[in-house]
Structure formats: C-alpha cells, structure tokens
Amino acid sequence: MLAYATGRRLSHDRPDLDRAERAAFRRIARKTWRFFDDFVGPTDHWLVPDNVQENRREFVAHRTSPTNIGLQLLSTLAADDLG
C-alpha cells in the first residue's frame, strides 16, 4: 500500500492565496533569507552556522551540519525562485 501511495503521480494543485496571504508569505521568506544573508560568509567558509544565540558570549556557533547545509541550499534556491 505504501509503494502504491508513493508511486502515484502528484497533483500540482496550488491553493489560491489572497493578497494578504501572499504578502505574509513573502515577509516570512525575506526574514528567512535575511538569516543566511547575515550569517553566511567567508568567516565560516560560506557555510551556514549551526546556530546563533543572542544571550551567549559566543554569539555564533562556528560549526555546521548536513541538515543546515541542505537548508542553506534549499533557501538559496527558494530565494532565487522568489526573486
């Protein structure tokens, strides 16, 4: 049953968003991209940091993970798609 369900063709129906929903979505997308724009740079070899903690002496954790790198790639692609 699982193989059948996952092997079916996907429908590409998109929900109709009103103007306010589109604006909210774009604001969230911009805030998400702003994190990468602010914290990805030559200091960490252009890799996204693991986390940022506002109330610690070491503000940025200078390490990353495969999950963070994947999110960085997906965010870059989404930012390009959204312009």
Secondary structure, 3 states (H helix, E strand, C coil): CHHHHHHCCCCCCCCCCCHHHHHHHHHHHHHHHHHHHHHCCHHHCCCCCCCECCCCCCCECCCCCHHHHHHHHHHHHHHHHHC
